[in-house]
Amino acid sequence: MNAARYAELSGIALSSQGLAIADAQVTTLDQLAPLAPAGPLAHYLYQVPELGEGGACSLFGQLAEEPYDLRPIMGGQNADNDALLARLNAAVEHVTAQTQVDWLGLYPAKVNPIGDKVLVKYAYCGAPSRPEFPLTAEFATISNNATVGLSGRGRLIQDVAAYLKDGGEYYTCDPKVQAELCIPLYDEAGNTIGILDAEAFSPDYFSDEKLAVFVGLALWTARQL
């Protein structure tokens, strides 16, 4: 899939220059060296915030005692998963440095060990955040991530405060976030297989060029899964 097809499916508008940047970004990411983990399980375990009553909202700044462990939902630790997480973490680190975005995460759609279909965070840069988002219509009423994961259409919010003032629903993990981009990951047939989420602490952050970089990351990520 190329950037033009991606823009058509997702509804994310890019200029002709932006489309070219997105396609070139895929090549750039292909050439990155995998990011070696700090320890054997460093890419599988990460800190997460406590969830509020009923598990609906994250309690920002309050970390759970136990880290989230990707191994159960990925089918265990093995060489293929080690390599996948090393590639994804390298790409997220590279794009975060390239764009200076404040938060960035990649979420494939998976079935968790209790049989629920969820978006699960495989790689990210930024503050600890919720590891799984239920892919249900109910949760989509408060979550852009779930909405995009179910609909296959991207969401760009350039000003969170204005969006909320106009009656929009928004899942707040970090109150500093003022702009958010949530876009799908597609397989070659155009099926939604996950999402990319990017957040900025300033409004109107997502220029055409930055959108293109994130679309390129989404295209590249889908090819890894």
C-alpha positions in Angstrom: 0.0 0.0 0.0 1.3 3.5 -0.8 0.5 6.8 0.8 -2.1 7.8 -1.7 -4.2 4.7 -1.1 -3.7 5.2 2.7 -5.0 8.7 2.5 -8.0 7.6 0.5 -8.9 4.8 3.1 -8.1 6.8 6.2 -9.5 10.2 5.3 -6.3 11.9 6.3 -5.6 14.6 3.7 -2.0 15.1 2.5 -0.6 17.4 -0.1 1.3 15.9 -3.1 4.5 16.7 -1.3 3.2 15.0 1.9 2.4 11.9 0.0 5.9 11.7 -1.3 7.3 12.3 2.2 5.2 9.5 3.6 6.3 7.0 0.9 10.0 8.0 1.4 9.6 7.6 5.2 8.8 3.9 4.7 12.2 3.4 2.9 14.0 5.4 5.7 12.5 3.2 8.4 13.4 0.0 6.5 17.0 1.1 6.8 17.1 1.6 10.5 19.0 -0.7 12.7 16.9 -2.5 15.3 16.9 -1.1 18.8 18.7 -3.5 21.2 16.8 -3.8 24.5 18.5 -2.8 27.7 17.8 -6.3 29.1 16.2 -9.6 27.9 12.7 -8.4 28.7 13.0 -4.7 28.3 10.8 -4.5 25.2 8.2 -6.8 26.7 7.7 -5.1 30.1 6.6 -1.5 30.7 5.1 0.7 33.4 1.4 1.6 33.2 -0.8 3.9 35.2 -3.4 2.6 37.6 -6.9 2.4 36.1 -9.8 4.2 37.7 -13.1 2.7 39.0 -14.4 0.2 36.5 -11.2 0.4 34.5 -12.5 3.1 32.2 -9.9 5.9 32.8 -6.2 6.0 33.6 -5.1 7.8 36.8 -2.4 10.0 35.4 0.8 10.0 37.5 -0.3 6.9 39.6 1.7 3.9 38.4 0.6 0.3 38.9 2.8 -1.8 41.0 3.2 -4.4 38.3 4.4 -3.6 34.8 2.4 -4.7 31.8 3.8 -7.8 30.2 3.4 -8.2 26.4 4.4 -11.9 26.4 0.9 -13.4 27.0 -0.8 -11.4 24.2 2.2 -12.0 21.8 2.3 -15.7 22.4 5.4 -15.6 24.5 9.0 -14.5 24.0 10.7 -15.8 21.0 13.2 -14.7 18.3 10.5 -13.4 16.0 8.9 -11.3 18.7 12.3 -10.1 19.9 13.1 -8.9 16.4 9.6 -7.3 15.8 9.8 -5.3 19.1 13.4 -4.2 18.3 12.3 -2.9 14.9 9.2 -1.2 16.2 11.0 0.5 19.1 13.7 1.7 16.8 11.1 3.2 14.5 9.2 4.9 17.3 12.4 6.3 18.8 13.5 7.6 15.3 10.2 9.3 14.5 9.9 10.8 18.0 13.3 12.4 17.5 12.5 13.4 13.9 9.2 15.2 14.7 9.8 16.2 18.4 6.3 14.8 19.1 5.6 14.5 22.9 4.0 11.0 22.8 3.9 8.3 20.2 2.7 4.7 20.3 1.9 1.7 18.0 -1.0 -0.5 18.8 -1.7 -3.7 16.8 -5.2 -5.2 17.2 -5.0 -8.5 19.1 -7.1 -10.9 21.1 -5.9 -10.9 24.7 -5.6 -14.0 26.9 -9.2 -13.6 28.2 -10.6 -13.5 24.7 -11.3 -9.8 24.3 -10.3 -8.0 21.1 -8.1 -5.0 22.1 -5.5 -2.5 20.8 -2.3 -3.3 22.6 0.7 -1.0 22.9 3.7 -2.8 21.4 6.1 0.2 21.3 6.0 3.8 22.5 7.9 6.9 23.5 6.6 9.2 26.2 4.9 9.0 29.6 3.4 5.7 30.8 -0.1 5.1 29.5 -2.8 2.5 29.2 -1.6 -0.7 27.6 -4.8 -2.0 26.1 -7.9 -0.3 24.6 -11.0 -2.5 24.3 -12.2 -2.7 20.7 -15.9 -2.3 21.5 -18.6 0.2 20.5 -19.1 1.1 24.1 -15.5 2.1 24.7 -15.3 3.9 21.4 -17.8 6.5 22.8 -15.0 7.8 25.0 -11.8 6.7 23.1 -10.4 7.9 19.8 -8.1 4.9 19.7 -11.0 2.5 19.9 -13.1 4.6 17.4 -10.3 4.5 14.8 -9.6 0.8 15.5 -13.2 0.0 14.8 -13.9 2.4 11.9 -10.7 2.3 10.1 -10.8 6.1 9.6 -8.2 8.5 11.0 -8.9 11.3 13.6 -6.9 14.5 13.8 -7.6 16.9 16.7 -5.5 20.0 16.3 -6.9 21.7 19.5 -8.2 19.3 22.2 -9.6 22.2 24.3 -11.7 23.5 21.4 -12.8 19.9 20.5 -14.0 19.4 24.1 -15.8 22.8 24.1 -17.6 21.8 21.0 -18.9 18.6 22.8 -16.4 16.1 21.5 -15.6 13.0 23.7 -12.0 12.6 24.6 -10.1 10.0 26.6 -7.6 12.0 28.7 -4.5 10.2 29.9 -2.1 13.2 30.1 -3.8 16.5 30.7 -0.9 18.3 28.9 -2.0 16.9 25.6 -3.3 19.7 23.3 -3.3 18.0 19.9 -3.7 14.3 18.9 -3.5 12.2 15.7 -4.9 8.7 15.7 -4.7 6.8 12.4 -5.2 3.2 11.4 -2.7 0.5 10.4 -3.9 -1.3 7.3 -3.0 -4.6 5.8 -2.6 -4.8 2.0 -6.3 -5.5 1.5 -7.2 -2.4 3.5 -8.4 -4.1 6.6 -7.7 -2.3 9.9 -5.1 -4.2 11.9 -4.2 -1.6 14.5 -3.6 2.1 15.1 -0.9 4.7 15.6 -1.4 7.4 18.2 0.6 10.6 18.4 0.1 13.4 20.9 1.6 16.9 21.2 1.6 19.4 24.1 0.9 22.4 21.8 -2.2 23.0 19.6 -2.0 22.9 15.8 1.1 20.8 16.0 0.3 18.5 13.0 1.6 20.2 9.9 1.3 18.5 6.5 4.9 17.4 6.7 4.5 15.9 10.2 1.3 14.2 9.2 3.2 12.7 6.3 5.9 11.3 8.6 3.3 9.6 10.8 1.5 8.2 7.8 4.8 6.8 6.6 5.3 5.2 10.1 1.8 3.7 9.9 2.5 2.2 6.5 5.8 0.8 7.6 4.4 -0.6 10.8 1.6 -2.5 9.1 4.2 -4.3 6.9 6.0 -5.5 10.0 2.9 -7.2 11.6 
